[in-house]
Amino acid sequence: MKLPVLCLVVMTVLIACNSQGNNQPSDDTPKALTEDKSSTSLGSKKRHDDLLEKLYEELVSQNIALQNFEARVSFLNNTIPDSMNAFNEFNVKNSDYYGAAERQAGGIIDSMLKEKAKSLINASLANYTEKISAHTRLIDTIDSKSLTLADLHRLLKITRTISVIQFQNDAIPNKAPLEVMPAQLDKVIKQTGTLIKN
């Protein structure tokens, strides 16, 4: 009983090997599409978009315009936080102060004195808010444009790599290993049924 099953396995392996031999990647195939998946995933946590990132990195390495673009994006990503640091630290300190002042005012028992304290705090806070309005508008603009750039960056990666994967889709592996399986399964299923009856 073991012999037919062994023959089935050997035949399947031979067909699969022959199929692989007829579907060797060309020299133009990106490395990201020819890497052994098992060798790149063992022992490491990979993001779902790793293949896209790898394809894009290969394209960047071959394209001066993309290299220049990526350099500018990297420069902006590093310098934007630095440009905001001084104001952010200044603003945090002021926010901390006004928060503490409001808590102090909340602890005043006398209603008239409490109202006076709150009035002073509100007037000072309104004055401060007005003084930093130009800064906050600039930061809002920077944040908005940064989000737009991030979205466009993702779209760029997709538009550049999708043509590569579509071209690769033309090299679909030989379906011969799949075609033999249904008939072989039917034979073993039928044999199983016979053995069950016996």
Backbone bond lengths (Angstrom), bond angles and torsions (degrees), N, CA, C in turn:
res aa  C-N    CA-C-N  psi(-1)  N-CA   C-N-CA  omega(-1)  CA-C   N-CA-C  phi
1 M - - - 1.444 - - 1.522 111.69 -
2 K 1.340 115.83 -27.49 1.457 118.78 -177.67 1.521 111.95 -75.05
3 L 1.365 116.79 -25.29 1.460 120.26 -175.05 1.512 112.93 -62.78
4 P 1.352 121.69 -46.89 1.480 120.47 179.30 1.523 112.36 -60.68
5 V 1.336 115.60 -38.79 1.460 118.89 179.97 1.517 110.63 -66.09
6 L 1.359 117.14 -41.42 1.458 121.66 178.41 1.514 111.04 -62.28
7 C 1.330 116.33 -42.00 1.472 120.85 177.89 1.527 110.58 -61.92
8 L 1.320 115.06 -40.21 1.462 120.29 179.32 1.519 110.43 -60.76
9 V 1.322 116.59 -45.48 1.473 120.70 -178.99 1.515 110.96 -64.51
10 V 1.332 116.93 -46.07 1.461 120.94 -179.26 1.517 111.00 -61.52
11 M 1.324 117.13 -43.50 1.466 121.26 -179.28 1.528 110.71 -63.45
12 T 1.334 115.36 -41.84 1.466 119.68 -179.56 1.510 111.11 -63.60
13 V 1.339 117.01 -42.68 1.468 121.23 179.37 1.518 110.94 -62.97
14 L 1.338 116.78 -42.22 1.463 120.52 -179.62 1.517 111.15 -63.33
15 I 1.337 116.03 -42.74 1.474 119.55 179.40 1.507 110.63 -64.42
16 A 1.335 116.47 -41.91 1.461 120.71 -179.15 1.513 111.12 -63.93
17 C 1.348 116.10 -42.91 1.468 119.86 178.86 1.510 111.21 -63.09
18 N 1.328 116.73 -42.18 1.456 120.87 179.10 1.517 110.51 -63.26
19 S 1.328 115.43 -39.70 1.472 120.24 179.69 1.509 110.59 -64.52
20 Q 1.334 117.18 -42.25 1.461 120.60 179.56 1.513 111.23 -64.87
21 G 1.307 115.21 -34.80 1.461 118.46 179.55 1.503 112.33 -66.65
22 N 1.366 116.52 -26.89 1.452 120.23 -179.21 1.516 113.17 -89.92
23 N 1.354 116.25 -0.36 1.455 119.80 -177.54 1.518 111.47 -127.62
24 Q 1.305 116.60 41.72 1.459 120.70 177.84 1.517 109.86 -69.54
25 P 1.357 117.27 138.69 1.454 119.49 -179.89 1.518 111.25 -67.15
26 S 1.322 115.32 145.60 1.456 119.61 178.18 1.511 109.59 -79.94
27 D 1.330 115.37 170.20 1.462 120.46 -179.88 1.516 111.42 -63.95
28 D 1.332 117.33 -22.33 1.459 120.96 -178.05 1.528 112.69 -84.48
29 T 1.320 117.19 -8.42 1.460 120.08 -178.91 1.526 110.28 -70.23
30 P 1.333 117.86 127.21 1.466 120.35 179.57 1.528 111.57 -57.49
31 K 1.320 117.05 145.50 1.460 121.29 -179.61 1.520 111.60 -58.87
32 A 1.336 116.33 -34.70 1.465 120.19 -178.31 1.521 111.84 -60.98
33 L 1.354 117.36 -24.85 1.457 121.21 -179.25 1.524 112.71 -92.94
34 T 1.316 117.37 -7.52 1.466 120.33 -178.84 1.513 112.44 -111.91
35 E 1.347 117.39 -5.87 1.454 120.02 179.93 1.519 110.55 -67.86
36 D 1.336 115.08 145.69 1.457 120.85 175.47 1.519 107.89 -72.16
37 K 1.331 116.33 117.54 1.462 120.99 -175.32 1.517 111.85 -57.68
38 S 1.334 117.04 -38.22 1.458 120.17 -177.26 1.513 111.56 -65.65
39 S 1.346 116.93 -32.99 1.455 119.98 -177.07 1.513 112.14 -75.50
40 T 1.326 117.59 -20.89 1.459 120.02 -177.68 1.518 112.58 -99.01
41 S 1.346 117.71 -11.38 1.455 118.54 -174.69 1.523 113.44 -109.05
42 L 1.339 118.46 -19.51 1.448 120.52 -176.51 1.521 110.88 -66.85
43 G 1.333 115.28 132.01 1.457 120.17 174.80 1.503 114.96 73.23
44 S 1.321 118.82 12.69 1.460 120.11 -179.56 1.511 110.03 -145.33
45 K 1.338 115.73 150.24 1.462 121.46 177.81 1.518 107.83 -96.15
46 K 1.304 116.23 118.81 1.457 121.71 -176.74 1.517 110.70 -106.50
47 R 1.319 116.38 143.05 1.456 120.09 174.14 1.525 108.88 -74.73
48 H 1.336 115.15 155.69 1.459 120.11 -177.57 1.530 111.47 -64.24
49 D 1.333 118.53 -25.18 1.454 120.40 -176.30 1.521 112.35 -99.19
50 D 1.347 117.91 21.48 1.456 120.64 -177.77 1.528 112.38 -57.82
51 L 1.324 117.07 -44.45 1.460 119.87 -176.82 1.519 110.42 -62.47
52 L 1.325 116.94 -42.92 1.462 120.42 177.28 1.521 110.34 -59.91
53 E 1.333 117.43 -45.43 1.466 121.27 -179.66 1.527 110.97 -62.65
54 K 1.328 116.11 -41.37 1.471 119.85 -179.70 1.525 110.95 -65.83
55 L 1.323 116.45 -42.62 1.463 119.78 177.42 1.520 110.54 -61.44
56 Y 1.330 115.72 -43.63 1.465 119.85 -179.11 1.530 110.80 -64.94
57 E 1.320 117.33 -40.48 1.464 120.64 178.73 1.526 111.21 -61.36
58 E 1.324 116.16 -38.75 1.471 119.35 176.88 1.527 111.24 -64.47
59 L 1.331 115.55 -41.56 1.462 119.20 178.01 1.518 111.02 -63.56
60 V 1.325 116.66 -41.15 1.470 120.74 179.15 1.519 110.52 -61.60
61 S 1.335 116.32 -41.48 1.471 119.95 -178.19 1.526 112.67 -63.96
62 Q 1.347 116.28 -17.26 1.462 120.38 -177.49 1.528 112.94 -108.74
63 N 1.331 116.84 4.18 1.458 119.99 -172.81 1.533 110.52 -135.02
64 I 1.331 117.00 115.01 1.465 121.86 -177.07 1.529 111.40 -63.37
65 A 1.340 117.00 -40.56 1.467 120.21 -178.97 1.523 110.92 -62.28
66 L 1.334 116.64 -41.74 1.459 120.03 178.03 1.526 111.06 -67.63
67 Q 1.314 117.01 -36.78 1.466 120.72 178.05 1.522 110.59 -62.59
68 N 1.330 116.37 -43.63 1.460 120.48 179.00 1.524 110.99 -65.08
69 F 1.326 115.61 -40.63 1.464 120.01 178.72 1.522 110.82 -62.87
70 E 1.329 116.95 -47.51 1.464 120.69 -178.91 1.520 111.30 -63.22
71 A 1.328 116.78 -34.84 1.467 120.59 177.70 1.529 110.40 -64.50
72 R 1.326 116.43 -40.53 1.465 120.30 179.53 1.526 111.18 -68.59
73 V 1.328 116.59 -40.43 1.474 120.35 177.80 1.525 109.94 -63.03
74 S 1.320 116.60 -44.01 1.461 120.72 179.22 1.526 110.90 -62.89
75 F 1.328 116.67 -41.44 1.463 121.12 178.55 1.527 110.31 -61.03
76 L 1.322 116.77 -46.19 1.463 120.58 179.97 1.531 111.34 -63.92
77 N 1.321 116.63 -43.55 1.464 120.22 -179.29 1.522 112.22 -61.34
78 N 1.340 115.67 -30.15 1.461 119.90 179.53 1.523 112.90 -85.25
79 T 1.334 117.04 -33.36 1.461 119.87 -173.48 1.528 113.96 -90.44
80 I 1.339 117.58 -27.41 1.469 119.49 -179.85 1.530 111.78 -59.19
81 P 1.335 119.29 -49.00 1.474 118.11 177.68 1.525 112.19 -59.71
82 D 1.330 117.20 -38.86 1.470 120.81 179.39 1.521 111.00 -62.64
83 S 1.332 116.49 -38.64 1.462 120.25 -178.62 1.519 112.20 -67.34
84 M 1.338 116.63 -22.58 1.462 120.86 -178.19 1.527 113.34 -95.79
85 N 1.321 116.77 -14.26 1.464 120.06 -171.37 1.524 113.16 -56.63
86 A 1.336 117.16 -48.99 1.467 120.46 -175.53 1.529 110.85 -60.04
87 F 1.328 116.73 -48.05 1.461 119.55 -179.54 1.520 111.45 -67.09
88 N 1.332 117.30 -41.75 1.461 120.02 -178.69 1.521 111.50 -60.54
89 E 1.338 116.53 -43.23 1.460 119.85 178.30 1.530 110.63 -63.40
90 F 1.338 116.34 -43.33 1.457 121.85 177.89 1.531 110.65 -60.51
91 N 1.321 116.42 -44.82 1.459 121.38 -177.38 1.521 111.73 -68.44
92 V 1.320 117.54 -37.78 1.465 121.18 178.85 1.529 110.56 -62.24
93 K 1.324 115.75 -42.94 1.467 119.15 179.88 1.524 110.84 -62.62
94 N 1.324 117.33 -43.48 1.457 120.74 179.14 1.530 111.14 -65.62
95 S 1.329 116.19 -41.78 1.458 119.68 178.21 1.519 110.96 -62.42
96 D 1.337 116.18 -40.26 1.464 120.41 177.32 1.531 110.22 -60.94
97 Y 1.343 115.13 -43.37 1.460 118.47 -179.08 1.527 111.35 -61.47
98 Y 1.345 116.39 -50.91 1.467 119.19 -176.86 1.531 111.70 -64.49
99 G 1.311 116.68 -33.25 1.461 119.44 175.13 1.521 111.43 -64.50
100 A 1.346 115.82 -43.19 1.469 120.62 178.68 1.523 110.70 -66.10
101 A 1.347 116.78 -39.17 1.469 120.80 -179.98 1.520 110.96 -63.18
102 E 1.332 116.54 -40.11 1.462 119.63 179.05 1.527 111.36 -66.93
103 R 1.313 116.78 -35.48 1.465 119.10 177.34 1.525 110.44 -67.84
104 Q 1.344 116.19 -39.48 1.463 119.91 177.39 1.528 110.30 -62.70
105 A 1.325 116.22 -44.64 1.464 120.23 179.79 1.522 110.75 -62.36
106 G 1.315 115.81 -36.69 1.464 119.42 179.13 1.516 113.20 -64.65
107 G 1.330 116.09 -21.43 1.460 119.86 -179.86 1.522 113.99 -86.69
108 I 1.328 117.64 -6.16 1.469 121.29 179.83 1.525 108.92 -75.13
109 I 1.315 115.86 129.86 1.464 120.55 -176.78 1.521 111.81 -81.11
110 D 1.317 115.64 -45.54 1.465 120.04 -177.83 1.534 109.57 -64.60
111 S 1.324 116.90 123.31 1.466 121.40 -175.05 1.524 113.13 -64.40
112 M 1.322 117.44 -36.86 1.466 120.61 -179.54 1.526 110.58 -69.43
113 L 1.318 115.38 -43.92 1.468 119.44 178.50 1.539 110.55 -65.93
114 K 1.332 116.13 -38.70 1.468 120.15 178.44 1.523 110.21 -62.62
115 E 1.345 115.56 -41.91 1.462 119.43 -179.74 1.514 110.89 -65.76
116 K 1.334 116.67 -37.58 1.462 120.73 178.40 1.528 110.71 -64.69
117 A 1.334 116.06 -43.84 1.464 120.62 179.42 1.526 110.65 -61.78
118 K 1.347 116.39 -45.17 1.462 120.02 179.81 1.525 111.43 -63.51
119 S 1.325 116.11 -37.45 1.462 120.29 178.94 1.521 110.88 -63.88
120 L 1.337 116.18 -42.59 1.471 120.69 178.29 1.533 110.68 -62.62
121 I 1.318 114.92 -44.32 1.473 119.57 -178.24 1.522 110.88 -64.71
122 N 1.324 116.16 -45.30 1.466 119.76 -178.30 1.516 112.06 -63.85
123 A 1.330 116.98 -40.03 1.465 120.88 179.28 1.525 110.42 -65.29
124 S 1.336 115.70 -43.69 1.468 119.72 179.83 1.521 111.09 -66.13
125 L 1.347 116.47 -41.15 1.470 120.41 -179.82 1.524 110.80 -65.39
126 A 1.329 117.21 -40.23 1.468 120.75 178.30 1.524 110.57 -63.38
127 N 1.329 116.26 -39.98 1.460 121.18 178.21 1.530 110.70 -64.66
128 Y 1.332 116.38 -42.81 1.460 121.13 178.96 1.527 110.71 -64.27
129 T 1.338 115.87 -44.52 1.470 120.73 179.97 1.518 111.13 -59.20
130 E 1.311 116.60 -38.65 1.462 120.94 178.13 1.527 110.82 -66.78
131 K 1.321 116.30 -41.07 1.467 120.34 -178.83 1.533 112.80 -64.00
132 I 1.312 115.62 -33.99 1.476 118.13 -176.72 1.531 111.94 -97.56
133 S 1.316 117.78 7.30 1.468 120.69 -175.48 1.523 112.28 -60.22
134 A 1.332 117.11 -38.91 1.472 119.74 178.88 1.523 110.66 -64.15
135 H 1.338 116.11 -39.95 1.464 120.47 178.67 1.531 111.04 -64.55
136 T 1.317 116.21 -45.38 1.462 119.40 -177.09 1.527 111.50 -67.00
137 R 1.340 116.24 -35.08 1.476 118.61 176.92 1.521 110.55 -65.24
138 L 1.331 116.44 -41.14 1.463 120.17 178.41 1.528 111.23 -63.75
139 I 1.308 116.05 -42.27 1.465 119.78 179.70 1.525 110.43 -65.54
140 D 1.322 117.29 -40.43 1.471 120.33 176.44 1.526 110.65 -60.89
141 T 1.335 116.09 -40.82 1.465 120.38 178.79 1.521 110.91 -65.02
142 I 1.337 115.88 -43.64 1.471 120.67 179.51 1.523 110.31 -62.38
143 D 1.338 116.54 -44.96 1.473 120.62 179.60 1.529 110.98 -61.17
144 S 1.330 116.28 -44.20 1.461 120.54 -179.41 1.522 111.43 -63.35
145 K 1.329 115.82 -45.87 1.467 119.72 -179.12 1.525 111.41 -69.21
146 S 1.328 116.98 -31.75 1.466 120.61 177.12 1.525 110.75 -65.34
147 L 1.333 116.58 -40.18 1.459 120.46 177.33 1.526 110.75 -65.78
148 T 1.334 115.88 -40.36 1.469 119.61 177.87 1.518 110.66 -62.38
149 L 1.332 116.63 -45.02 1.459 120.49 178.98 1.524 111.10 -62.35
150 A 1.341 117.04 -41.43 1.467 120.37 179.40 1.526 110.72 -62.09
151 D 1.332 116.88 -42.04 1.465 120.59 177.80 1.523 111.36 -63.42
152 L 1.327 116.03 -44.89 1.467 120.13 179.92 1.523 111.06 -66.11
153 H 1.325 116.94 -34.83 1.462 121.60 178.43 1.534 110.10 -62.59
154 R 1.333 115.35 -43.90 1.463 119.40 177.68 1.534 111.04 -64.35
155 L 1.327 115.73 -41.97 1.463 119.66 178.91 1.523 110.70 -63.68
156 L 1.321 117.22 -39.08 1.465 121.38 177.69 1.522 110.71 -59.71
157 K 1.331 116.39 -45.03 1.467 120.15 -179.89 1.526 110.93 -60.48
158 I 1.337 115.37 -40.55 1.469 119.30 -179.81 1.525 110.91 -67.82
159 T 1.343 116.76 -47.52 1.467 119.61 -176.92 1.525 111.79 -65.13
160 R 1.317 117.24 -33.29 1.468 120.12 179.86 1.522 112.57 -76.29
161 T 1.322 117.40 -35.09 1.472 119.67 -175.25 1.520 113.63 -91.73
162 I 1.325 117.41 -23.64 1.470 118.49 -175.02 1.531 110.99 -66.70
163 S 1.327 116.88 -31.45 1.464 119.26 177.37 1.526 110.55 -67.72
164 V 1.334 115.90 -32.59 1.469 119.95 178.45 1.521 110.15 -67.52
165 I 1.329 116.32 -46.02 1.463 119.11 -178.10 1.518 111.05 -69.99
166 Q 1.330 118.45 -31.82 1.463 120.95 176.97 1.523 110.63 -67.08
167 F 1.337 116.56 -39.35 1.468 120.46 176.34 1.521 109.96 -64.25
168 Q 1.329 116.44 -41.26 1.457 121.08 179.68 1.521 111.56 -65.80
169 N 1.335 116.60 -29.76 1.469 120.14 -179.03 1.522 112.54 -63.85
170 D 1.330 117.15 -18.45 1.463 120.17 177.14 1.527 111.65 -70.72
171 A 1.333 116.38 -20.49 1.472 120.94 -179.14 1.522 109.93 -96.60
172 I 1.329 116.27 53.08 1.468 120.63 -179.67 1.528 109.62 -66.41
173 P 1.336 118.28 135.51 1.468 120.59 -179.62 1.535 111.83 -58.72
174 N 1.320 114.69 153.31 1.458 121.46 178.45 1.529 109.86 -57.73
175 K 1.332 116.91 134.66 1.461 120.02 -177.79 1.522 112.76 -88.48
176 A 1.341 117.60 3.62 1.467 120.68 -178.84 1.529 113.19 -55.50
177 P 1.353 119.43 -43.63 1.473 118.24 179.31 1.523 112.75 -60.46
178 L 1.319 116.73 -30.35 1.462 120.19 179.27 1.526 111.61 -77.88
179 E 1.327 116.04 -36.71 1.471 120.54 -175.42 1.523 112.45 -63.73
180 V 1.339 117.33 -32.82 1.467 119.25 -176.85 1.529 112.24 -79.76
181 M 1.326 116.96 -18.69 1.458 119.91 -172.76 1.529 114.87 -67.54
182 P 1.356 120.52 -45.72 1.470 118.98 -178.63 1.522 113.35 -56.38
183 A 1.343 116.96 -44.52 1.471 120.15 -179.59 1.527 110.86 -65.24
184 Q 1.348 116.54 -41.24 1.459 120.02 -179.91 1.527 110.74 -65.81
185 L 1.327 115.60 -38.93 1.469 119.49 177.31 1.524 110.80 -64.39
186 D 1.335 115.54 -41.64 1.467 119.29 178.33 1.523 111.05 -57.87
187 K 1.339 115.93 -41.76 1.468 119.82 -179.38 1.518 111.53 -63.28
188 V 1.344 115.50 -44.82 1.464 118.71 -178.18 1.521 110.48 -70.83
189 I 1.359 116.58 -36.11 1.470 120.03 176.82 1.530 109.99 -61.69
190 K 1.342 115.71 -44.52 1.475 119.92 178.92 1.515 110.55 -62.96
191 Q 1.346 115.99 -41.07 1.469 119.98 179.78 1.521 109.79 -64.23
192 T 1.351 116.28 -39.75 1.462 120.67 179.24 1.528 110.90 -61.31
193 G 1.355 115.00 -43.72 1.458 119.19 178.89 1.533 111.95 -60.18
194 T 1.332 115.08 -39.63 1.481 119.48 179.21 1.529 110.43 -64.25
195 L 1.333 115.61 -42.37 1.467 119.64 -178.79 1.520 111.30 -67.01
196 I 1.343 116.78 -34.77 1.461 120.79 178.99 1.528 110.36 -64.08
197 K 1.352 115.54 -42.21 1.465 120.02 -179.29 1.511 111.17 -65.22
198 N 1.348 115.99 -34.21 1.456 119.89 -179.70 1.524 110.35 -77.35
